[in-house]
Amino acid sequence: MTDTSKHSTDDEAVERVLANADRRTEARVFGAAQALQDAATAGYGSGDGDQWDLEDRHALRRVQGLSTELEDVTEVEYRQLRLENVVLVGVYPQGAQEDAENSLRELAALAETAGAVVLDGVLQRRPHPDAATYIGRGKAQELKDIVAATGADTVIADTELAPSQRRALEDVVKVKVIDRTTVILDIFSQHAKSREGKAQVELAQLEYLLPRLRGWGESMSRQAGGQVGAGGAGMGSRGPGETKIELDRRRIRTKMALLRKQIRDFAPGREAKRAERKRNTIPSVAIAGYTNAGKSSLLNALTSAGVLVENALFATLDATVRRSETADGRVYTLTDTVGFVRNLPHQLVEAFRSTLEEVGDADVVLHVVDGSHPDPAGQLQTVRDVMGDVGVRDMPEIVVFNKADLIDDDERLVLRGLEPKAHFVSSRSGEGIAELRAAIEEALPTPAVEVTAVIPYDRGDLVAAIHETGMLLSVDHREDGTAVHARVSERLAAELAEFATAD
């Protein structure tokens, strides 16, 4: 292939990625494309309950009397002044152009969620990323020109860069260079609310930072020792020899050990709650899926839980457990979990392992997929891969294609071919919610022991326990008590044993 035709192919890729781009505007170039919903369809409805957390997250409070300049700036203008202007860059091999474009759109949505304005994005086709500068020295010079032309102050690479790659690329383009992992970690640090969530995010950030510490000048060089003639600095320079960067590494390792201990200390309380649910034989359903697939909206539609709903990636970081009931009165729990994303940093998978354990301990996994996304098969595979990493691959699974109000009939046929038994629901319009509830009830495990008993009227607590945790097959009010035929847990069957009857 000639250089001219190669450049032409790269230009066509960029044109496709930047279909609606206007470099000098604040238009959200990629975010509205596909990774985030269109603003007209992204609002939450009455089924989402009160959204105080969302209002608090979006609140912008001004403290009077602190400004030293820009006295007349509005709050919206001030917010815009604080946004970073970014250019995205990605590398893809032969035949992977569509995947690369989807990944770059997703990176744009991640950048917007983190608080940046995407000005431009470029893709380069090459068999392997350049070991030195990720995109090669020549392309790095072209990227420098794009950064200068757009006025960007940050470059984001659509991968996890090696420390040497980031430094080399930064030296060429002359602005800050970060990678996809950094953006995801930044979003997590903004959205974490609970003590455990904050500790998990900080641990992941420190694990990422440790090999990437960088220093300049004498403050980072080893203190000299030995004789002047042998390269030392002579008298007054000999000391313990620990450099500033070594001190930083030691402090980071100490802090990481402390955070790991904190996260371990949270485990007994979480396990106690799970043990209590198991003791009372309350079945659990975990809602898992790709980020921004609509998991929190679906939880609200099923339970009116009031869980925060936002058209952003990783809006939910802390597991939320809500109580629900089947049509016959059995109680079960629904757990909203953190979303997944392609190339999810392994530091986060490890740090959030305790949160993901909620999925592993569930009786049923509700696997939510954004049906309107351009790559639903990729979403399905990504989530299943991460679930496999934490050892929950073989769970009973109900696949749900959410946002059905945005899917036309042809797309439904394609999705049906992908997952024949999947349910189509819309948290916004309510389509398919009743059918999904019925499917969840059918998938829940049935109590193990079948009993027949006549319960005295002064033991109404046992009848209530059967309604709450068992499956009542028949009931008859007799003169000597309530005759029940039911399936119950072994624990409840032991309590009912003294009232058991033969028939």
Sequence and secondary structure as in RCSB ss.txt:
>XXXX:A:sequence
MTDTSKHSTDDEAVERVLANADRRTEARVFGAAQALQDAATAGYGSGDGDQWDLEDRHALRRVQGLSTELEDVTE
VEYRQLRLENVVLVGVYPQGAQEDAENSLRELAALAETAGAVVLDGVLQRRPHPDAATYIGRGKAQELKDIVAAT
GADTVIADTELAPSQRRALEDVVKVKVIDRTTVILDIFSQHAKSREGKAQVELAQLEYLLPRLRGWGESMSRQAG
GQVGAGGAGMGSRGPGETKIELDRRRIRTKMALLRKQIRDFAPGREAKRAERKRNTIPSVAIAGYTNAGKSSLLN
ALTSAGVLVENALFATLDATVRRSETADGRVYTLTDTVGFVRNLPHQLVEAFRSTLEEVGDADVVLHVVDGSHPD
PAGQLQTVRDVMGDVGVRDMPEIVVFNKADLIDDDERLVLRGLEPKAHFVSSRSGEGIAELRAAIEEALPTPAVE
VTAVIPYDRGDLVAAIHETGMLLSVDHREDGTAVHARVSERLAAELAEFATAD
>XXXX:A:secstr
  HHHHHHHHHHHHHHHTTT  TTS   TTIIIIIS  GGG    GGG   HHHHHHH     TT  SS TT  H
HHHHHHHSEEEEEEEEE TT HHHHHHHHHHHHHHHHHHTEEEEEEEEEE SS BTTTBS HHHHHHHHHHHHHH
T SEEEESS   HHHHHHHHHHH SEEEEHHHHHHHHHHHH  SHHHHHHHHHHHHHHHGGG    SGGGS    
S GGGT   TT  S    HHHHHHHHHHHHHHHHHHHHHHHHHHHHHHHHHHHHTT  EEEEEEBTTSSHHHHHH
HHH       SSTT   S EEEEEE TTS EEEEEE   B TT  HHHHHHTHHHHHHHHT SEEEEEEETTSS 
HHHHHHHHHHHHHHTT TTS EEEEEE GGG  HHHHHHHHHH TT EE  TTT TTHHHHHHHHHHHS   SEE
EEEEE GGGHHHHHHHHHHSEEEEEEE SSSEEEEEEE HHHHHHHGGGB   
